[in-house]
């Protein structure tokens, strides 16, 4: 009898090795969590377990390069909602937010809750459970603690700038002033220490709708946005010296300032190239050519003269966002709706008082109609595709999915508004049921415009109506081109954030689906873009099937992948983990197997007992 030398042998799959070359039908042997052998025919009698891979695609485990799973991983270390879609490595600490300094409780402040609640649209009760699970108080202990968890996917971390400011300055000062010289040098020292410990770099944020959630500061943005240029320049210099990554978001309020901000990537201007990963390359319905501006700027910065290394993160699916009433990340951009969202989750009376206040009503109407009508510069800019803001207020693009009246379900707001207007003109047959007639009778008569319609919906139903909009990549017309663009970096999924508003856990699968519609060569290139390419950019030792590599493997059913559609498979479910509802995806049948560190954790329809009970992944340390 032959001596067993391999733990697992996967036979006959079409292998995409992560390097971008043509796929090959190969056998892959695994030993002690590593890729031990590859060949056209390997002896099955030498393996303890044999997996038949015929008809399947085999590729390195996928990377999710933008998540907020740092909140979830200590509550459910297996991270099943990403694993089931073939993800084996997640990046945390994005958008200047994270938990690497511990709870940071001080002077009655709870920075993790106060910063995350509105930015990532996560209820405070859920965040409180996450904070309770924190057991460390420094960046080194944070990475070390993953060894004690039954970790599923690998975890790599950015040092989050907002939390760095809080650590050095305290929460109150971090959102009210610039640091003094000693504080700035302390921040630089902590950043350098974290980079030595293996953090990928530092994350910052410039989006104008990222606000604090503690009651006394709901009109203030998160700490990173109070940093002066001097502070940014000093901290980014630490990243340059170590060749680490700056993860950031654009300053949308001032596009000239945004480009000056992104110019930090330039080695010509600042002495050394700064690797920069920025959000985000999308085709916006209100600004279809907007991504061209950012990608054109990246191309300029990355040329020989400016010596930059800038890439915009790209999403592999349409950017569908749900709202509960007005509560969603999109509507933080309008000053009036921002005030509604700032109210505590259960403060129905507070929101209603605002909605009945004449001053607020006037402000809401200005915001809602801005750039959408009249003879003015804002309307002209919107018609030219360069609007002042990207908030969807067009009723034909807003679709009920959780309607307060059964007949409205699946209809867009424009359809309901037009029937209401006809009903108010005397065509009572427009009401298709007693419930719809009752609802129509409660609207102001005449309703007037869509701003009045929305005001009434919010007064009457508060958060108890739900709708979605596709805020980017509508119909996925431009998605593949963006994913393959030389100045993008695919793999942006925002997993773990906006738990009732969006779900892109499966976006990497959608990237592969779109690639499969073109050619196998395109699939191979996409596999590379979702595995070895981001791993190399962020300095992580994963993403290939090279001999000796950690055996993180995803197997796909290509026929199921070609037939997969993301939209019908997004669901709002109750998760016992959070004691709250969450948007998730279900791609079951597309991913036929997932292995982490050589151990099977997903069998195509369910998780194996090892996921969440054995330590499989590890804290990846950037090199």
C-alpha positions in Angstrom: 0.0 0.0 0.0 1.4 3.4 -1.0 2.4 5.7 1.8 0.0 8.7 2.2 1.9 12.0 1.6 -0.9 14.5 1.0 -3.9 15.4 3.0 -6.1 16.3 0.1 -6.0 15.9 -3.7 -8.3 17.9 -5.9 -8.5 16.2 -9.3 -9.4 17.5 -12.7 -10.6 21.0 -12.1 -9.9 23.9 -14.6 -7.3 25.8 -12.6 -6.9 29.6 -12.6 -3.7 30.1 -10.6 -4.0 33.8 -9.9 -1.2 34.9 -12.2 -3.4 35.7 -15.2 -2.2 33.0 -17.6 -4.4 30.6 -19.5 -6.3 28.2 -17.2 -5.1 24.5 -17.1 -6.8 21.3 -16.2 -4.7 20.2 -13.2 -4.6 18.2 -10.1 -3.8 20.1 -6.9 -2.3 18.4 -3.8 -2.5 19.9 -0.3 -0.4 19.1 2.8 -0.4 20.8 6.2 -2.5 23.7 4.9 -0.2 24.4 1.9 -0.2 23.8 -1.8 2.2 20.8 -2.0 2.0 19.7 -5.6 0.5 20.5 -9.0 0.4 18.4 -12.1 -1.7 17.0 -15.0 -2.1 13.7 -13.2 -1.3 13.1 -9.5 -1.7 9.7 -7.9 -4.9 9.6 -5.8 -3.7 6.8 -3.7 -1.2 9.2 -2.1 -3.9 11.4 -0.6 -6.0 10.9 2.5 -9.0 12.6 0.8 -9.7 13.0 -2.9 -12.1 15.7 -4.2 -13.4 15.4 -7.7 -13.1 18.8 -9.4 -14.2 17.8 -12.9 -16.3 20.5 -14.5 -15.4 23.0 -11.9 -13.2 26.1 -11.8 -10.6 26.2 -9.1 -8.9 29.5 -8.1 -7.2 31.1 -5.1 -9.5 32.3 -2.4 -10.9 35.7 -3.2 -10.0 39.0 -1.4 -12.6 41.5 -0.2 -10.5 44.6 -0.2 -13.0 46.9 1.6 -14.9 45.7 4.6 -16.1 46.8 8.0 -16.1 43.3 9.4 -13.8 44.4 12.2 -17.1 44.8 14.1 -18.4 41.3 13.4 -15.3 39.1 13.5 -15.1 38.9 17.3 -18.8 38.0 17.5 -18.7 35.4 14.7 -15.1 34.7 13.8 -16.0 32.3 11.0 -17.5 35.2 9.0 -19.9 32.9 7.2 -21.6 35.6 5.1 -18.4 36.2 3.2 -17.1 32.6 3.2 -20.1 31.3 1.4 -19.3 33.5 -1.6 -15.7 32.3 -1.9 -13.9 35.0 0.1 -11.0 33.8 2.2 -9.3 37.2 3.0 -10.9 40.4 4.3 -9.4 43.8 4.8 -10.6 45.8 7.8 -10.0 49.2 9.4 -11.3 51.1 6.3 -12.7 54.6 6.0 -10.7 55.8 9.1 -12.8 53.6 11.4 -11.8 50.5 13.4 -11.3 48.8 16.7 -7.5 48.3 16.8 -7.0 50.6 19.8 -9.6 48.8 21.9 -12.8 50.2 23.3 -11.4 53.7 23.7 -14.0 54.5 26.3 -13.2 57.8 28.0 -15.0 60.7 29.6 -18.4 59.2 28.9 -17.6 58.8 25.2 -17.9 55.6 23.2 -16.0 56.4 20.0 -16.6 53.1 18.2 -20.4 53.5 18.6 -20.3 57.3 18.0 -18.3 57.0 14.8 -19.7 53.8 13.2 -23.4 54.3 13.8 -24.2 56.8 11.1 -21.2 56.3 8.8 -21.9 52.6 8.4 -25.6 52.7 9.2 -25.3 50.2 12.0 -27.8 50.4 14.9 -26.2 51.4 18.3 -27.5 48.2 20.0 -25.6 46.1 17.4 -22.5 48.2 17.9 -22.7 47.9 21.7 -22.4 44.1 21.3 -19.3 44.6 19.2 -17.7 46.9 21.7 -18.5 44.5 24.6 -16.4 41.8 22.8 -13.3 44.0 22.7 -10.6 42.7 25.0 -7.4 44.5 23.8 -6.1 48.0 24.2 -3.4 48.5 21.6 -2.6 47.8 18.0 -0.2 44.9 18.6 -2.6 43.1 20.9 -5.3 43.5 18.3 -3.4 41.5 15.6 -2.2 39.0 18.2 -5.7 38.3 19.5 -6.8 36.7 16.2 -4.6 33.7 17.2 -7.0 33.0 20.0 -10.1 33.1 17.8 -11.6 30.3 15.6 -11.0 32.6 12.7 -12.4 31.7 9.3 -11.0 34.0 6.6 -7.6 35.7 7.0 -7.8 39.3 8.3 -5.5 42.2 7.3 -5.9 45.7 8.9 -5.4 49.4 8.2 -4.7 51.8 11.0 -7.8 53.9 11.1 -7.1 57.7 11.2 -10.2 58.7 13.1 -9.4 56.3 15.9 -5.8 57.3 15.9 -6.9 61.0 16.5 -9.2 59.8 19.3 -6.4 57.8 20.9 -4.0 60.7 21.0 -6.4 63.7 21.4 -9.5 62.3 23.0 -12.9 62.3 21.2 -13.9 65.8 22.0 -10.7 67.4 20.9 -10.4 65.1 17.8 -13.6 66.7 16.4 -12.9 70.3 17.4 -9.3 71.2 16.7 -6.0 70.5 15.1 -3.2 68.6 17.0 -0.3 70.4 18.5 3.2 69.4 17.6 3.6 66.8 20.3 0.3 65.2 19.5 1.1 65.0 15.8 4.5 63.4 16.6 2.7 60.9 18.9 0.3 60.0 16.1 3.2 59.5 13.7 5.0 57.3 16.2 1.9 55.1 16.8 1.4 54.8 13.0 5.0 53.8 12.6 4.7 51.2 15.3 1.6 49.8 13.7 3.3 49.5 10.4 6.1 47.6 12.1 3.5 45.3 13.6 2.2 44.5 10.1 -0.6 46.9 9.4 -1.1 47.5 5.6 -1.2 51.3 6.0 -3.6 54.0 7.2 -7.2 54.8 6.2 -8.7 58.3 6.1 -12.0 59.6 4.9 -13.3 62.8 3.1 -16.9 62.1 2.3 -19.1 65.0 3.4 -21.9 62.9 4.8 -20.0 61.0 7.5 -21.3 62.3 10.8 -21.0 61.5 14.4 -23.9 59.8 16.2 -23.6 60.9 19.8 -26.3 63.4 20.7 -24.2 66.4 21.4 -22.2 66.1 18.1 -24.6 65.0 15.4 -23.7 68.1 13.4 -20.0 67.2 13.4 -18.2 64.9 11.1 -15.9 62.1 12.1 -12.4 62.9 13.5 -10.4 62.3 10.3 -12.2 65.2 8.6 -10.7 67.7 11.1 -7.2 66.9 10.1 -5.3 69.9 8.5 -3.1 69.3 5.4 -0.1 69.5 7.7 -1.3 66.5 9.7 -2.1 64.5 6.6 1.3 65.3 5.0 3.2 64.2 8.1 1.3 60.9 8.5 1.4 60.0 4.9 5.1 60.6 4.9 5.4 57.6 7.3 3.5 55.5 4.8 5.8 56.6 1.9 8.9 55.7 3.9 7.5 52.2 4.5 5.9 51.7 1.0 2.5 51.1 2.7 -1.0 51.9 1.5 -3.2 55.0 2.0 -6.9 54.0 1.8 -9.2 57.0 1.4 -12.4 58.5 0.0 -12.8 61.7 -2.0 -13.7 65.2 -0.8 -16.9 65.5 -2.8 -17.8 69.1 -1.7 -14.9 70.7 -3.6 -13.7 68.8 -6.6 -10.6 70.9 -7.0 -9.7 70.2 -3.4 -10.4 66.5 -4.0 -7.8 66.3 -6.8 -5.3 68.2 -4.7 -5.9 65.7 -1.9 -5.5 62.8 -4.2 -2.2 64.3 -5.5 -0.6 63.1 -2.3 0.1 59.9 -4.3 2.7 61.7 -6.4 6.4 60.8 -5.8 7.5 63.8 -7.9 5.6 66.2 -5.7 6.2 64.6 -2.3 9.6 62.8 -2.6 8.4 59.2 -2.8 5.4 57.4 -4.3 2.5 56.8 -2.1 0.4 53.7 -2.8 -3.2 54.9 -2.8 -6.4 52.9 -2.8 -9.4 55.2 -3.1 -13.2 55.0 -3.4 -14.6 54.4 -5.9 -15.0 53.8 -9.6 -18.7 53.6 -10.4 -21.0 54.7 -13.3 -23.4 57.1 -11.5 -26.8 57.5 -13.1 -26.8 61.3 -12.4 -23.1 61.7 -13.5 -22.5 59.0 -16.1 -19.0 60.2 -17.0 -17.9 61.0 -13.4 -15.7 58.0 -13.1 -13.8 59.2 -16.2 -12.6 62.2 -14.2 -11.2 60.2 -11.4 -9.7 57.5 -13.6 -8.2 60.2 -15.9 -6.7 61.9 -12.8 -5.2 58.5 -11.6 -3.7 58.0 -15.1 -2.1 61.4 -14.9 -0.8 60.8 -11.4 0.6 57.4 -12.3 2.6 58.5 -15.3 6.4 58.8 -15.3 6.4 62.4 -14.4 4.2 62.4 -11.3 5.3 58.9 -10.2 2.0 58.0 -8.4 0.5 54.7 -7.7 -3.2 55.4 -7.4 -6.1 53.0 -8.0 -9.9 53.4 -7.5 -11.7 50.5 -5.9 -14.3 49.0 -8.2 -17.6 47.2 -7.3 -18.5 44.1 -9.3 -22.3 44.7 -9.4 -24.9 47.4 -9.6 -24.8 49.7 -6.5 -28.3 49.0 -5.1 -29.1 50.8 -1.9 -32.2 50.3 0.3 -33.7 53.0 2.5 -36.0 52.6 5.5 -37.9 55.8 5.1 -35.1 58.3 4.6 -32.6 56.3 6.6 -29.8 55.3 4.3 -26.2 56.4 3.6 -27.3 58.2 0.5 -29.6 60.8 2.2 -26.9 61.9 4.6 -25.7 64.1 1.8 -28.7 66.5 2.0 -28.6 68.9 5.0 -32.3 68.4 5.8 -32.5 64.7 5.6 -29.3 64.5 7.5 -31.1 66.1 10.4 -33.8 63.4 10.3 -31.2 60.6 10.2 -29.3 62.2 13.1 -32.3 61.5 15.4 -32.0 58.4 17.5 -33.4 55.3 15.8 -36.5 55.1 18.0 -37.2 58.9 18.1 -40.3 58.9 16.0 -41.7 62.0 17.8 -38.5 63.9 17.1 -38.6 63.2 13.4 -42.2 64.1 13.2 -41.6 67.4 15.0 -39.0 68.3 12.3 -41.3 67.2 9.5 -44.0 69.6 10.7 -41.7 72.5 11.3 -42.2 75.2 8.6 -38.5 76.1 8.6 -37.5 72.4 8.1 -40.2 71.9 5.4 -38.8 74.9 3.4 -35.2 73.5 3.8 -36.3 70.0 2.8 -38.1 71.3 -0.3 -35.0 73.3 -1.3 -32.8 70.3 -0.9 -35.2 67.9 -2.6 -35.7 70.1 -5.7 -32.2 71.5 -6.0 -30.8 71.1 -9.5 -34.0 69.4 -10.7 -36.1 72.2 -12.0 -36.0 75.9 -12.9 -33.7 78.2 -14.9 -30.6 78.2 -12.7 -27.0 77.0 -12.7 -27.6 74.0 -10.5 -30.2 72.7 -12.9 -27.9 73.3 -15.9 -25.1 71.5 -14.2 -27.4 68.5 -13.5 -28.5 68.4 -17.1 -24.9 68.4 -18.2 -24.1 65.4 -16.0 -22.1 67.3 -13.3 -24.7 67.8 -10.6 -24.0 69.4 -7.2 -24.9 66.2 -5.4 -25.5 62.6 -6.4 -28.5 61.8 -4.2 -31.2 60.1 -6.2 -34.5 62.1 -5.8 -36.0 61.0 -9.2 -39.1 59.1 -8.4 -38.9 56.9 -11.5 -35.6 55.5 -10.0 -37.0 54.8 -6.5 -38.7 51.4 -6.2 -40.9 50.1 -3.3 -39.6 46.9 -1.6 -41.4 46.9 1.6 -44.3 49.2 0.8 -46.9 50.3 3.3 -49.7 49.6 0.8 -49.6 46.2 -0.9 -50.5 47.5 -4.3 -47.4 49.7 -4.3 -44.9 46.8 -3.9 -42.5 46.7 -6.8 -43.7 49.9 -8.3 -41.6 53.0 -8.5 -42.6 56.2 -6.7 -43.5 58.0 -9.9 -46.2 55.4 -10.8 -47.8 55.8 -7.4 -47.6 59.6 -7.5 -49.2 59.7 -11.0 -52.1 57.5 -9.8 -52.5 59.7 -6.7 -52.7 62.8 -8.9 -55.3 61.2 -11.1 -57.3 60.1 -8.0 -57.3 63.6 -6.7 -58.6 64.9 -10.0 -61.7 62.7 -9.5 -60.6 59.4 -11.1 -61.4 57.3 -8.1 -60.9 54.1 -10.0 -57.1 54.7 -9.6 -57.4 53.3 -6.1 -57.2 49.5 -6.5 -58.2 48.6 -3.0 -59.8 50.0 0.1 -56.3 50.2 1.6 -54.9 52.2 -1.3 -58.0 54.5 -1.2 -57.5 55.1 2.5 -53.8 55.9 1.9 -54.6 58.3 -1.0 -57.2 60.1 1.1 -54.5 61.0 3.7 -52.3 62.8 1.2 -52.6 66.6 1.0 -54.9 67.5 -1.8 -53.6 68.6 -4.3 -50.4 66.8 -3.7 -48.4 69.2 -5.9 -44.9 67.9 -6.5 -42.7 64.9 -5.4 -41.2 66.9 -2.5 -44.7 67.1 -0.9 -45.3 63.4 -1.6 -42.0 62.5 0.2 -42.8 64.7 3.1 -46.2 63.1 3.6 -44.6 59.6 3.3 -42.2 60.4 6.1 -44.8 61.9 8.3 -47.3 59.1 7.8 -44.9 56.1 7.8 -41.6 57.3 9.3 -39.2 54.4 8.7 -41.9 51.9 8.0 -41.7 52.0 4.2 -38.7 50.6 2.3 -37.4 51.3 -1.2 -34.3 50.8 -3.3 -32.4 52.8 -5.8 -29.5 51.8 -8.1 -27.1 54.5 -7.3 -24.4 53.2 -9.6 -23.5 50.7 -12.3 -27.2 50.6 -13.5 -27.7 47.5 -15.5 -24.0 46.7 -15.2 -23.5 48.4 -18.6 -20.1 49.8 -17.7 -19.1 47.5 -14.8 -16.8 45.1 -16.6 -14.9 48.0 -18.2 -14.4 49.6 -14.9 -13.3 46.3 -13.3 -10.6 45.8 -16.0 -9.4 49.4 -16.1 -5.7 49.8 -15.4 -6.4 52.4 -12.7 -9.0 50.4 -10.7 -8.7 47.7 -8.1 -11.6 45.3 -8.0 -12.8 43.7 -4.8 -14.7 46.5 -3.1 -17.7 45.0 -1.4 -18.2 47.0 1.8 -19.1 43.8 3.6 -20.3 44.2 7.2 -21.4 47.8 6.7 -24.8 49.4 6.2 -26.4 46.2 7.4 -30.0 47.1 6.4 -29.1 49.1 3.3 -26.9 47.1 1.0 -25.4 43.7 0.4 -22.4 43.1 -1.9 -20.9 40.0 -0.3 -21.3 38.3 -3.7 -19.8 41.2 -5.8 -16.6 39.3 -6.6 -18.7 36.5 -8.0 -20.5 39.0 -10.1 -17.2 40.3 -11.4 -16.3 36.7 -12.5 -19.8 36.3 -14.0 -19.3 39.4 -16.1 -15.9 38.3 -17.2 -17.2 34.8 -18.1 -19.6 36.5 -20.6 -16.6 37.7 -22.5 -14.0 34.9 -22.5 -12.0 32.5 -20.4 -9.0 34.8 -20.9 -11.1 37.6 -19.3 -12.0 35.2 -16.4 -8.3 34.5 -15.9 -7.5 38.2 -15.8 -10.4 38.8 -13.4 -9.2 36.0 -11.1 -5.8 37.7 -11.0 -7.4 41.1 -10.3 -9.4 39.6 -7.3 -6.5 37.5 -5.8 -2.8 38.0 -6.5 -3.0 41.6 -7.7 -4.6 43.2 -4.6 -2.5 40.9 -2.4 0.7 42.3 -4.0 -0.6 45.9 -3.8 -1.4 45.6 -0.1 1.7 43.5 0.7 -0.1 40.3 1.7 1.2 36.7 1.2 -2.0 35.2 -0.2 -3.7 35.1 -3.6 -1.9 32.4 -5.5 -1.8 28.6 -5.9 2.0 28.5 -6.0 3.8 25.6 -4.4 4.1 26.4 -0.7 1.3 29.0 -0.7 -1.4 28.8 2.0 -4.1 26.6 0.6 -7.0 29.1 0.4 -9.1 27.8 -2.5 -12.4 28.6 -4.1 -14.2 26.2 -6.5 -17.0 27.4 -8.7 -19.6 25.8 -10.9 -19.2 27.7 -14.1 -22.7 27.0 -15.4 -24.3 28.2 -12.2 -22.1 31.3 -12.3 -23.2 32.2 -15.8 -26.8 31.9 -14.8 -26.4 33.8 -11.5 -28.2 37.1 -10.9 -27.4 39.2 -7.9 -30.5 41.3 -7.5 -33.1 38.5 -6.8 -30.6 37.0 -4.4 -30.4 39.9 -2.0 -32.4 39.3 1.1 -33.2 41.1 4.4 -33.0 38.4 7.1 -33.0 38.4 10.9 -29.6 37.4 12.3 -29.5 36.1 15.8 -25.9 37.3 16.0 -27.0 40.9 15.9 -30.5 40.5 17.2 -31.3 42.6 14.1 -32.1 42.3 10.4 -29.3 42.4 7.9 -29.1 42.5 4.1 -27.3 39.4 2.8 -26.8 37.5 -0.5 -27.4 33.9 -1.4 -25.3 32.5 -4.2 -25.7 28.9 -3.1 -24.8 26.5 -5.9 -22.3 28.9 -7.6 -19.5 28.3 -5.1 -19.1 24.6 -4.9 -16.3 24.4 -2.3 -14.2 26.8 -0.2 -11.1 25.7 1.6 -9.1 27.9 4.1 -5.7 26.7 5.1 -6.4 23.4 3.4 -9.6 22.8 5.4 -13.0 22.6 3.7 -15.4 25.2 5.2 -18.2 25.4 2.6 -19.4 22.3 0.7 -21.6 24.1 -1.9 -24.8 24.2 0.2 -23.7 24.4 3.8 -20.8 25.2 6.1 -18.7 22.4 7.6 -18.3 22.0 11.3 -14.8 23.4 11.2 -15.9 26.9 10.2 -16.1 28.9 13.4 -14.7 26.2 15.6 -11.2 25.8 14.4 -8.6 28.5 13.8 -8.0 28.5 10.1 -7.2 32.0 8.9 -4.6 34.3 10.4 -3.9 37.9 10.9 -2.0 38.8 7.7 1.0 41.1 8.3 2.0 43.4 5.4 5.5 43.0 4.1 
